[in-house]
Amino acid sequence: MPHAVPSTPTPRLQQLFAETVTPKLIKEFGLVNVNQAPTIEKIVINVGVGKQLENQKLKPEYRDTVISTLKTISGQKPIMVLAKKSVSNFKVREGAPSGFMVTLRRERMWSFMDRFINLATPRIKDFRGLGDRAFDKGGSYSCGLTEQSVWPEINMANVNFSHGMNINIVFRNSNPKMSRFALGELGMPFERRDENGKRIV
């Protein structure tokens, strides 16, 4: 008799989104049914390396550090992104390496978000909350980290240089207000504002 394949447990934030956040979104924004509710489609992590180019080539130590960082925090091997056009101000030519990117979906996406919210952001120096206005018209949210050391799984003693990254959380069926509400319910540590919309320091 074949052995049963053990089922993978549903990530904590995925379950929270389905069971708690979605019903709240439907009620808060007067949606008709669950099919109208926003969903998180993917998370894209980007690390730019344009400033690290030397004669249009990326030093192996820089490349290896960025690849190792992204693979460690995401569980996926990143792909290299090449410049689509030349930018003279940055001395970048078309076709030269411009960065590395990872696209996360499903379980890996939810696992990454959980660790970002609950492990990485509390380690940001002098942290006062993430900006809460970096949403595009479709409700997707972008934020940046200045260095990879905020991830507890990164040992800075073993890396060659410090680098930041941009994190883009892509929503579907959403807008800035609904996405802001959904991320707040998931525990995203946004900056606090008073009743007049002024940031609380």
C-alpha positions in Angstrom: 0.0 0.0 0.0 1.6 3.4 -1.0 2.4 5.8 1.7 0.3 8.9 2.0 2.0 12.1 1.1 1.9 14.4 4.1 0.0 17.6 3.4 1.9 20.9 3.7 0.4 23.1 6.4 -1.2 26.3 5.2 1.1 29.3 6.0 -0.2 31.3 9.0 -0.7 34.6 7.2 -2.5 32.9 4.3 -5.0 31.4 6.7 -5.4 34.7 8.5 -6.0 36.5 5.1 -8.6 33.9 4.0 -10.5 33.5 7.3 -10.3 37.0 8.9 -9.0 39.7 6.6 -11.2 38.9 3.5 -14.5 38.9 5.5 -13.4 42.3 7.0 -12.6 43.7 3.6 -16.0 42.6 2.3 -17.8 44.3 5.2 -15.6 47.4 5.4 -15.8 48.2 1.6 -19.3 47.0 0.9 -18.3 44.3 -1.5 -20.9 41.9 -2.8 -18.9 38.6 -2.5 -15.5 37.1 -2.0 -14.7 37.2 -5.7 -14.6 41.0 -5.5 -12.2 41.0 -2.5 -8.6 41.9 -3.1 -6.0 39.1 -3.1 -2.2 39.2 -3.0 -0.9 37.8 -6.2 2.8 37.8 -5.8 5.8 39.5 -4.1 8.7 40.7 -6.2 12.1 41.4 -4.5 14.6 43.5 -6.4 18.3 44.3 -5.7 19.9 46.9 -8.0 23.6 46.4 -8.9 24.1 49.2 -11.4 26.4 51.1 -9.1 28.6 48.1 -8.6 29.4 47.7 -12.3 33.0 47.9 -13.4 33.6 48.2 -17.2 29.9 47.1 -17.6 30.7 43.9 -15.7 29.7 42.9 -12.2 32.4 41.7 -9.8 31.9 38.1 -8.8 31.9 38.9 -5.1 29.1 41.4 -5.5 27.1 38.9 -7.7 27.6 36.1 -5.3 26.6 38.2 -2.3 23.3 39.4 -3.8 22.4 35.9 -5.1 23.2 34.4 -1.7 21.1 37.0 0.1 18.0 36.6 -2.1 18.2 32.8 -2.1 18.5 32.7 1.7 15.6 35.0 2.4 13.3 33.8 -0.3 14.1 30.1 -0.8 14.4 30.7 -4.6 17.3 31.4 -6.9 17.1 34.9 -8.3 17.4 35.8 -12.0 19.6 38.5 -13.4 17.9 41.6 -14.9 19.7 43.3 -17.8 19.4 47.0 -18.5 16.8 47.6 -21.3 18.4 50.9 -22.3 21.6 52.9 -21.8 21.7 55.5 -19.0 24.7 57.8 -19.4 24.3 59.4 -15.9 24.8 56.0 -14.3 27.3 54.8 -16.9 25.1 51.8 -17.7 24.8 50.4 -21.2 22.0 48.5 -22.7 22.4 44.8 -21.9 24.6 45.3 -18.9 23.5 43.7 -15.5 21.2 46.1 -13.6 19.9 43.9 -10.8 18.6 40.6 -9.5 15.0 39.7 -9.0 12.9 37.0 -7.2 9.2 36.5 -7.8 7.4 34.7 -5.0 3.9 33.1 -5.2 1.7 30.9 -3.0 3.3 29.4 0.1 6.7 30.9 -0.3 5.1 34.4 -0.7 3.1 34.0 2.5 6.1 32.7 4.4 8.3 35.5 3.2 5.7 38.1 4.2 5.3 36.7 7.7 9.1 36.8 8.2 9.3 40.3 6.8 6.6 41.7 9.1 7.5 39.8 12.3 11.3 39.2 12.1 12.9 41.7 9.7 11.1 45.0 10.3 11.6 44.9 14.1 15.3 44.8 13.5 15.4 48.0 11.4 17.5 50.6 13.2 15.5 53.5 14.6 12.4 52.0 13.1 9.3 54.3 13.1 7.1 52.4 10.8 6.9 51.8 7.1 5.5 54.5 4.8 1.8 54.0 4.2 1.4 55.9 1.0 3.6 53.9 -1.4 0.6 52.3 -3.2 0.0 52.5 -7.0 -3.4 52.8 -8.5 -4.0 49.1 -8.5 -3.2 48.9 -4.8 0.2 47.3 -5.1 2.6 48.4 -2.3 6.4 49.0 -2.5 8.9 49.5 0.3 12.7 49.4 0.6 15.3 48.1 3.0 18.7 49.8 3.2 20.6 46.6 4.1 20.2 42.9 4.3 21.3 42.6 7.9 17.7 43.0 9.1 17.1 39.4 8.1 18.1 37.2 11.0 19.2 34.4 8.7 21.9 36.6 7.1 25.3 36.5 8.8 26.9 39.8 7.9 30.3 38.3 8.9 30.1 36.2 5.8 29.2 38.8 3.2 31.4 41.1 1.1 29.3 44.2 1.1 26.0 45.6 2.4 23.1 46.2 0.0 19.5 47.2 0.1 16.4 45.8 -1.7 13.0 46.8 -2.9 10.0 44.7 -2.0 6.8 45.0 -4.1 3.6 43.4 -2.9 1.3 43.0 -5.9 -2.5 43.0 -5.3 -5.3 42.0 -7.6 -8.9 43.5 -7.5 -7.7 46.2 -5.2 -7.0 49.9 -4.8 -4.7 51.9 -2.3 -7.4 52.0 0.5 -8.3 48.4 0.4 -4.6 47.2 0.2 -3.7 49.5 3.1 -6.5 48.0 5.1 -5.6 44.5 4.2 -1.9 44.8 5.0 -2.7 46.6 8.3 -4.9 43.7 9.3 -2.0 41.3 8.5 0.2 43.2 10.9 2.2 45.4 8.5 3.9 47.9 10.8 2.9 51.1 9.1 3.9 54.5 10.4 1.3 56.1 12.7 -0.6 59.2 11.9 -2.8 61.5 13.9 -6.4 62.5 13.0 -5.1 65.2 10.6 -3.0 62.7 8.7 0.3 64.0 10.2 2.9 61.5 10.9 3.4 60.7 14.6 7.2 60.7 15.4 
